[in-house]
Amino acid sequence: MKIIDVICSAGRTGFYFDDQRAIKRGAGHDGLFYTGKPVTEGFKSVRQAGESISVMILLEDGQVATGDCAAVQYSGAGGRDTLFLAEDFIPVIDNYIKPELIGKDADNFRKLCEDMEAIKVDGKRLHTAIRYGLSQALLDAVAKASGRLMCEVVADEYGCEVSDKPIPIFTQSGDDRYNNSDKMILKRADVLPHALINNVEEKLGTRGEKLKEYVAWLRNRILNCRSDESYCPVMHIDVYGTIGTAFGNNNYKEMADYIEDLGATAKPFHLRIEGPMDCDSNREDQIEALSALTKELDSRGCDVELVADEWCNTLEDIKLFADNKAGHMVQIKTPDLGGINNTIEAVLYCKSKGIGAYQGGTCNETDRSAQVCVSCAMATQPDQILAKPGMGVDEGFMIVNNEMNRILALRKARLRN
């Protein structure tokens, strides 16, 4: 089945673009807005509305395959590509990608992604957001052309098996970590709450006392409000490097003492800590520090898991973190990897190395990118998948949960018939 046209439309995402450098330098708050001037290239304000591009591939039988180009909330930071604005990049798709795709057969997802990854504009690879959305549309096109579900295309081409049960869903609260935790408990989220602990003085506490109080509150809230004792979620807290800031990035003993104490506070629930330190210098320093802290916790028999995030953006990065056991789990931040073919390979690589695979992403995605990511997860079976987009819990959880259940219901119906 041939591709006969590629059509683009500008869209909004489920959250915002935030200038992380400006925020770290002390940008103030005014309601939902940040005050002060942006410092990262491309930003006109510290916070601005997230943008996306829907890529629609028209097949010769009239079917339309879709994917959404989107970039992470903190675009332009940590080695990521520049701010992704629709008006800047729709012409790139129209002028450089559309001519390459028209006339091609939608018969092999991996091959189409290889061709896409090879496209260069002015000697540079396509923006990660373009590769992300375009690969989603290509997967959908191959699925529609062959009469399969997207997850079945992935399983067939990568030699894996579609899950017969839901993948655990991780929900994120943003700053509303109390009310949103209640929503998560009500909806029996498998992993919660993210919590956005990105400031030492306000959220972690100079010796970690504020986060410990929150973990104790969350433990008691789950125990007191859960519908029955069978609900036993994992606590996953993203601390944005603040533990390293408070105790010292290389002070592994004190960090481990604190994390061990947090794990005990969380009991009977299992605890994961994402991004315990952030070595601003480079990837190698981050790997070394996270590996050392992981080893220290393991030597104590501590069951708290560390999750790699910062400096772990590309497929190459993820392989290095997994090879060096830098963390017990790696966040695979889907838009940062470009094509979802790289997300698929990253999940499978982590599993082959015995490292936890967290198929994540960003609050700044769309309903469509979340749905396609669910299909990839159902085929590759990571340990958990992020509820996205947005920070409101209900919407992202609904999108991811419902898409998984559609896949399960359709496949069960096929077996019955």
Sequence and secondary structure as in RCSB ss.txt:
>XXXX:A:sequence
MKIIDVICSAGRTGFYFDDQRAIKRGAGHDGLFYTGKPVTEGFKSVRQAGESISVMILLEDGQVATGDCAAVQYS
GAGGRDTLFLAEDFIPVIDNYIKPELIGKDADNFRKLCEDMEAIKVDGKRLHTAIRYGLSQALLDAVAKASGRLM
CEVVADEYGCEVSDKPIPIFTQSGDDRYNNSDKMILKRADVLPHALINNVEEKLGTRGEKLKEYVAWLRNRILNC
RSDESYCPVMHIDVYGTIGTAFGNNNYKEMADYIEDLGATAKPFHLRIEGPMDCDSNREDQIEALSALTKELDSR
GCDVELVADEWCNTLEDIKLFADNKAGHMVQIKTPDLGGINNTIEAVLYCKSKGIGAYQGGTCNETDRSAQVCVS
CAMATQPDQILAKPGMGVDEGFMIVNNEMNRILALRKARLRN
>XXXX:A:secstr
 BEEEEEEEEEEEEEEEE HHHHHTT  EETTEE S   STT SSSEEEEEEEEEEEEETTS EEEEEE   TTT
TSTT      HHHHHHHIIIIIHHHHTT BS  HHHHHHHHHH EETTEE  HHHHHHHHHHHHHHHHHHHT  H
HHHHHHHHT    SS   EE   TT TTHHHHHHHHTT SEEEE     IIIII TTSHHHHHHHHHHHHHHHHH
 SSTT   EEEEE TTHHHHHH TT HHHHHHHHHHHHHHHTTS EEEE S   SS HHHHHHHHHHHHHHHHHT
T   EEEE TT  SHHHHHHHHHTT SSEEEE GGGGSSHHHHHHHHHHHHHTT EEEE   TT  HHHHHHHHH
HHHHH  SEEE  SSSSSHHHHHHHHHHHHHHHHHHHHHHH 
